[in-house]
């Protein structure tokens, strides 16, 4: 009899002890603090409006403003600790900027393909570059505070130039009917001409590398779904201007200005009349989307 009572008591204790974890889990679930486990891999989609500008590094091209464009992206965070992740994904965005420079060009705008007349022009250009970029960053994340998780990231991005276009306003200043371009007269007929959506892939780099620095928040909407808001500084590291099609022996050449900053045909008599354009493209990318 005593043995039966002992066995019944042991069974009751075991049943109570097995119920405790379930009650603890239910309590945690109702409190909302540990209802969901932190995912080890997160993905998301976002819109990517951007403001881009050019950091001109040569002495003769003049930066003249920024451009505003839109894009989109896919993000993936691979968590390797509670507060640290490797961030990657794909960004499809546009950047560029405005600048002015003096150029020597061949051909009247009315007959570019067949005219051999040379002109000295002031070119005001709005450049747009279309990039697909693979970022790889080290990402820091706080624990959820209220409904918000704060994050920061630092890393590199490798981009491929899909397309480059320009809107040009070209002021034709001087002309030379001499094939050697030694005699220049003021151009009084053509004046200023606008060229829109001009393909300029051969004037820019095919690839770019960038330093990526970002900050943002994730606002928990429900379960593992969160609203993503962030801002990223995308800083180009190398020259994006391609000068291989420009030079004294080609149809076009970048011309340095005179001593007073104006276009003076006399500079063409010197050996260093031409120069290579050097510029770095930068952008601030604003991300707005959802994480899952």
Order of alpha helices (4+ residues) and beta strands (2+ residues): alpha-beta-beta-beta-beta-beta-beta-beta-beta-beta-beta-beta-beta-beta
